[in-house]
Structures are given as structure tokens and as C-alpha cells.
Amino acid sequence: MLKKILAIVAMLYAAACFAAVDVNKATAAELDGVKGIGPAISTKILGERKKAPFKDWNDFIARVSGIGEKNAVKFSAEGLTVNGAAFAATAAPAPAAKASAAAAPKAAASAAPAKK
């Protein structure tokens, strides 16, 4: 019986550790609990949140200096959310644009008449 109680307590503790932390509701201590967020960043987050709650991840990234998409991906993986939503990278179309831009000079070169 004691083993079952200890197992349940351990599972509850583990669940609490991996619980999502919403940036609009979290205390400084909860923000500090997210790997990668220290006292300096949590202070910036709380300062910006006092002005207005964060609408979404783009608003969060724009308003809190020192946080870019790279950090947003890391923080989201560690359980940070904005209004309950995890970060979804919006930079996915950029590599496709680079690929089409790189293909354009090749296409222009093949379409050019050969020199005699």
C-alpha cells in the first residue's frame, strides 16, 4: 500500500513539473522554472505583461527583447504557452523561397542563347 501511495505522489510531482506555463498567468517563480528563462527574462516578461496581456507568440516575441523565434521554440518545448497555445514556427516557407530564388538564375542561364 505504501508503495502505491509513493508511486502516486511521484506521478503527481512529475505531472506538475511538466505542466504548461502560460505566459499571461505565470508568476515570476513559474517563469523561472522554465528551462532557459532566468530572472532577467522573467522580469522583462512581467513588465511587458503589466502593459497588456500577450495576444499570441508573435506579440510575445515582438514585445520582449531578447526573445526571438529560436528561443520561442526552446521555451515552447519546455512547456511555455501564450494563451494556451504552443509556438508554431512561421519561418517554414523561407527555405522554399530561397530554393526558388536559387533556381531562378539557373533557369535564366539555360534560357539564354548560347554564345558563338
CNS distance restraints for C-alpha pairs under 8 A (distance, minus, plus):
assign (resid   1 and name CA) (resid   5 and name CA) 6.48 0.50 0.50
assign (resid   2 and name CA) (resid   6 and name CA) 6.18 0.50 0.50
assign (resid   3 and name CA) (resid   7 and name CA) 6.04 0.50 0.50
assign (resid   4 and name CA) (resid   8 and name CA) 6.17 0.50 0.50
assign (resid   5 and name CA) (resid   9 and name CA) 6.18 0.50 0.50
assign (resid   6 and name CA) (resid  10 and name CA) 6.08 0.50 0.50
assign (resid   7 and name CA) (resid  11 and name CA) 6.15 0.50 0.50
assign (resid   8 and name CA) (resid  12 and name CA) 6.17 0.50 0.50
assign (resid   9 and name CA) (resid  13 and name CA) 6.17 0.50 0.50
assign (resid  10 and name CA) (resid  14 and name CA) 6.17 0.50 0.50
assign (resid  11 and name CA) (resid  15 and name CA) 6.11 0.50 0.50
assign (resid  12 and name CA) (resid  16 and name CA) 6.18 0.50 0.50
assign (resid  13 and name CA) (resid  17 and name CA) 6.29 0.50 0.50
assign (resid  14 and name CA) (resid  18 and name CA) 6.46 0.50 0.50
assign (resid  15 and name CA) (resid  19 and name CA) 6.05 0.50 0.50
assign (resid  18 and name CA) (resid  78 and name CA) 7.88 0.50 0.50
assign (resid  18 and name CA) (resid  79 and name CA) 6.77 0.50 0.50
assign (resid  19 and name CA) (resid  79 and name CA) 6.64 0.50 0.50
assign (resid  20 and name CA) (resid  79 and name CA) 4.55 0.50 0.50
assign (resid  20 and name CA) (resid  80 and name CA) 5.78 0.50 0.50
assign (resid  20 and name CA) (resid  81 and name CA) 6.58 0.50 0.50
assign (resid  21 and name CA) (resid  25 and name CA) 7.75 0.50 0.50
assign (resid  21 and name CA) (resid  26 and name CA) 6.19 0.50 0.50
assign (resid  21 and name CA) (resid  30 and name CA) 6.95 0.50 0.50
assign (resid  21 and name CA) (resid  31 and name CA) 7.21 0.50 0.50
assign (resid  21 and name CA) (resid  34 and name CA) 7.89 0.50 0.50
assign (resid  21 and name CA) (resid  79 and name CA) 5.93 0.50 0.50
assign (resid  21 and name CA) (resid  80 and name CA) 4.84 0.50 0.50
assign (resid  21 and name CA) (resid  81 and name CA) 5.97 0.50 0.50
assign (resid  22 and name CA) (resid  26 and name CA) 5.75 0.50 0.50
assign (resid  22 and name CA) (resid  80 and name CA) 5.87 0.50 0.50
assign (resid  22 and name CA) (resid  81 and name CA) 4.68 0.50 0.50
assign (resid  22 and name CA) (resid  82 and name CA) 5.52 0.50 0.50
assign (resid  22 and name CA) (resid  83 and name CA) 6.30 0.50 0.50
assign (resid  22 and name CA) (resid  84 and name CA) 6.14 0.50 0.50
assign (resid  23 and name CA) (resid  31 and name CA) 7.47 0.50 0.50
assign (resid  23 and name CA) (resid  45 and name CA) 7.77 0.50 0.50
assign (resid  23 and name CA) (resid  54 and name CA) 7.77 0.50 0.50
assign (resid  23 and name CA) (resid  80 and name CA) 6.71 0.50 0.50
assign (resid  23 and name CA) (resid  81 and name CA) 6.08 0.50 0.50
assign (resid  23 and name CA) (resid  82 and name CA) 5.47 0.50 0.50
assign (resid  23 and name CA) (resid  83 and name CA) 7.41 0.50 0.50
assign (resid  24 and name CA) (resid  49 and name CA) 6.80 0.50 0.50
assign (resid  24 and name CA) (resid  53 and name CA) 5.89 0.50 0.50
assign (resid  24 and name CA) (resid  54 and name CA) 6.49 0.50 0.50
assign (resid  24 and name CA) (resid  82 and name CA) 6.67 0.50 0.50
assign (resid  24 and name CA) (resid  83 and name CA) 6.77 0.50 0.50
assign (resid  26 and name CA) (resid  30 and name CA) 5.62 0.50 0.50
assign (resid  26 and name CA) (resid  31 and name CA) 6.19 0.50 0.50
assign (resid  27 and name CA) (resid  31 and name CA) 6.26 0.50 0.50
assign (resid  28 and name CA) (resid  32 and name CA) 6.09 0.50 0.50
assign (resid  28 and name CA) (resid  39 and name CA) 7.62 0.50 0.50
assign (resid  28 and name CA) (resid  42 and name CA) 5.88 0.50 0.50
assign (resid  28 and name CA) (resid  43 and name CA) 7.23 0.50 0.50
assign (resid  28 and name CA) (resid  46 and name CA) 7.37 0.50 0.50
assign (resid  29 and name CA) (resid  33 and name CA) 6.25 0.50 0.50
assign (resid  30 and name CA) (resid  34 and name CA) 6.99 0.50 0.50
assign (resid  31 and name CA) (resid  37 and name CA) 6.49 0.50 0.50
assign (resid  31 and name CA) (resid  38 and name CA) 7.71 0.50 0.50
assign (resid  31 and name CA) (resid  42 and name CA) 5.89 0.50 0.50
assign (resid  32 and name CA) (resid  37 and name CA) 5.34 0.50 0.50
assign (resid  32 and name CA) (resid  38 and name CA) 5.12 0.50 0.50
assign (resid  32 and name CA) (resid  39 and name CA) 6.28 0.50 0.50
assign (resid  32 and name CA) (resid  42 and name CA) 6.47 0.50 0.50
assign (resid  33 and name CA) (resid  37 and name CA) 7.32 0.50 0.50
assign (resid  34 and name CA) (resid  75 and name CA) 6.99 0.50 0.50
assign (resid  34 and name CA) (resid  78 and name CA) 6.17 0.50 0.50
assign (resid  34 and name CA) (resid  79 and name CA) 7.15 0.50 0.50
assign (resid  34 and name CA) (resid  80 and name CA) 7.07 0.50 0.50
assign (resid  35 and name CA) (resid  75 and name CA) 7.13 0.50 0.50
assign (resid  35 and name CA) (resid  78 and name CA) 6.37 0.50 0.50
assign (resid  36 and name CA) (resid  74 and name CA) 7.80 0.50 0.50
assign (resid  36 and name CA) (resid  75 and name CA) 6.97 0.50 0.50
assign (resid  37 and name CA) (resid  41 and name CA) 5.85 0.50 0.50
assign (resid  37 and name CA) (resid  42 and name CA) 6.43 0.50 0.50
assign (resid  37 and name CA) (resid  75 and name CA) 7.85 0.50 0.50
assign (resid  38 and name CA) (resid  42 and name CA) 6.12 0.50 0.50
assign (resid  39 and name CA) (resid  43 and name CA) 6.00 0.50 0.50
assign (resid  40 and name CA) (resid  44 and name CA) 6.46 0.50 0.50
assign (resid  41 and name CA) (resid  45 and name CA) 6.15 0.50 0.50
assign (resid  41 and name CA) (resid  66 and name CA) 7.78 0.50 0.50
assign (resid  42 and name CA) (resid  46 and name CA) 6.11 0.50 0.50
assign (resid  43 and name CA) (resid  47 and name CA) 6.06 0.50 0.50
assign (resid  44 and name CA) (resid  48 and name CA) 6.23 0.50 0.50
assign (resid  44 and name CA) (resid  64 and name CA) 6.32 0.50 0.50
assign (resid  44 and name CA) (resid  65 and name CA) 7.64 0.50 0.50
assign (resid  45 and name CA) (resid  49 and name CA) 6.04 0.50 0.50
assign (resid  45 and name CA) (resid  64 and name CA) 6.18 0.50 0.50
assign (resid  46 and name CA) (resid  50 and name CA) 6.21 0.50 0.50
assign (resid  47 and name CA) (resid  51 and name CA) 7.05 0.50 0.50
assign (resid  48 and name CA) (resid  52 and name CA) 6.79 0.50 0.50
assign (resid  48 and name CA) (resid  53 and name CA) 7.85 0.50 0.50
assign (resid  48 and name CA) (resid  63 and name CA) 6.83 0.50 0.50
assign (resid  48 and name CA) (resid  64 and name CA) 6.89 0.50 0.50
assign (resid  49 and name CA) (resid  53 and name CA) 5.00 0.50 0.50
assign (resid  49 and name CA) (resid  54 and name CA) 6.60 0.50 0.50
assign (resid  54 and name CA) (resid  59 and name CA) 5.97 0.50 0.50
assign (resid  54 and name CA) (resid  60 and name CA) 5.68 0.50 0.50
assign (resid  54 and name CA) (resid  82 and name CA) 6.96 0.50 0.50
assign (resid  54 and name CA) (resid  83 and name CA) 7.74 0.50 0.50
assign (resid  55 and name CA) (resid  59 and name CA) 5.91 0.50 0.50
assign (resid  55 and name CA) (resid  60 and name CA) 7.42 0.50 0.50
assign (resid  55 and name CA) (resid  82 and name CA) 7.44 0.50 0.50
assign (resid  55 and name CA) (resid  83 and name CA) 7.28 0.50 0.50
assign (resid  56 and name CA) (resid  60 and name CA) 6.28 0.50 0.50
assign (resid  56 and name CA) (resid  82 and name CA) 5.72 0.50 0.50
assign (resid  56 and name CA) (resid  83 and name CA) 6.86 0.50 0.50
assign (resid  56 and name CA) (resid  85 and name CA) 7.97 0.50 0.50
assign (resid  57 and name CA) (resid  61 and name CA) 6.09 0.50 0.50
assign (resid  57 and name CA) (resid  72 and name CA) 7.87 0.50 0.50
assign (resid  57 and name CA) (resid  82 and name CA) 6.09 0.50 0.50
assign (resid  57 and name CA) (resid  87 and name CA) 6.34 0.50 0.50
assign (resid  58 and name CA) (resid  62 and name CA) 6.07 0.50 0.50
assign (resid  59 and name CA) (resid  63 and name CA) 6.09 0.50 0.50
assign (resid  60 and name CA) (resid  64 and name CA) 6.05 0.50 0.50
assign (resid  60 and name CA) (resid  82 and name CA) 7.83 0.50 0.50
assign (resid  61 and name CA) (resid  65 and name CA) 7.42 0.50 0.50
assign (resid  61 and name CA) (resid  67 and name CA) 5.57 0.50 0.50
assign (resid  61 and name CA) (resid  68 and name CA) 5.65 0.50 0.50
assign (resid  61 and name CA) (resid  69 and name CA) 7.17 0.50 0.50
assign (resid  61 and name CA) (resid  72 and name CA) 7.47 0.50 0.50
assign (resid  67 and name CA) (resid  71 and name CA) 5.68 0.50 0.50
assign (resid  67 and name CA) (resid  72 and name CA) 6.66 0.50 0.50
assign (resid  68 and name CA) (resid  72 and name CA) 6.09 0.50 0.50
assign (resid  69 and name CA) (resid  73 and name CA) 6.15 0.50 0.50
assign (resid  69 and name CA) (resid  89 and name CA) 7.14 0.50 0.50
assign (resid  70 and name CA) (resid  74 and name CA) 6.62 0.50 0.50
assign (resid  71 and name CA) (resid  75 and name CA) 6.02 0.50 0.50
assign (resid  72 and name CA) (resid  76 and name CA) 5.91 0.50 0.50
assign (resid  72 and name CA) (resid  87 and name CA) 6.59 0.50 0.50
assign (resid  73 and name CA) (resid  77 and name CA) 6.19 0.50 0.50
assign (resid  73 and name CA) (resid  87 and name CA) 6.24 0.50 0.50
assign (resid  73 and name CA) (resid  88 and name CA) 7.80 0.50 0.50
assign (resid  73 and name CA) (resid  89 and name CA) 7.35 0.50 0.50
assign (resid  74 and name CA) (resid  78 and name CA) 6.37 0.50 0.50
assign (resid  75 and name CA) (resid  79 and name CA) 6.50 0.50 0.50
assign (resid  75 and name CA) (resid  80 and name CA) 5.44 0.50 0.50
assign (resid  76 and name CA) (resid  80 and name CA) 4.64 0.50 0.50
assign (resid  76 and name CA) (resid  81 and name CA) 6.17 0.50 0.50
assign (resid  76 and name CA) (resid  86 and name CA) 5.61 0.50 0.50
assign (resid  76 and name CA) (resid  87 and name CA) 5.66 0.50 0.50
assign (resid  79 and name CA) (resid  86 and name CA) 7.83 0.50 0.50
assign (resid  80 and name CA) (resid  86 and name CA) 7.02 0.50 0.50
assign (resid  81 and name CA) (resid  85 and name CA) 5.14 0.50 0.50
assign (resid  81 and name CA) (resid  86 and name CA) 4.98 0.50 0.50
assign (resid  81 and name CA) (resid  87 and name CA) 7.14 0.50 0.50
assign (resid  82 and name CA) (resid  86 and name CA) 6.79 0.50 0.50
assign (resid  82 and name CA) (resid  87 and name CA) 7.96 0.50 0.50
assign (resid  92 and name CA) (resid  96 and name CA) 7.81 0.50 0.50
assign (resid  93 and name CA) (resid  97 and name CA) 6.42 0.50 0.50
assign (resid  94 and name CA) (resid  98 and name CA) 6.31 0.50 0.50
assign (resid  95 and name CA) (resid  99 and name CA) 6.15 0.50 0.50
assign (resid  96 and name CA) (resid 100 and name CA) 6.25 0.50 0.50
assign (resid  97 and name CA) (resid 101 and name CA) 6.09 0.50 0.50
assign (resid  98 and name CA) (resid 102 and name CA) 6.06 0.50 0.50
assign (resid  99 and name CA) (resid 103 and name CA) 6.17 0.50 0.50
assign (resid 100 and name CA) (resid 104 and name CA) 6.22 0.50 0.50
assign (resid 101 and name CA) (resid 105 and name CA) 7.47 0.50 0.50
assign (resid 102 and name CA) (resid 106 and name CA) 7.30 0.50 0.50
assign (resid 103 and name CA) (resid 107 and name CA) 6.24 0.50 0.50
assign (resid 104 and name CA) (resid 108 and name CA) 6.18 0.50 0.50
assign (resid 105 and name CA) (resid 109 and name CA) 6.04 0.50 0.50
assign (resid 106 and name CA) (resid 110 and name CA) 6.25 0.50 0.50
assign (resid 107 and name CA) (resid 111 and name CA) 6.16 0.50 0.50
assign (resid 108 and name CA) (resid 112 and name CA) 6.17 0.50 0.50
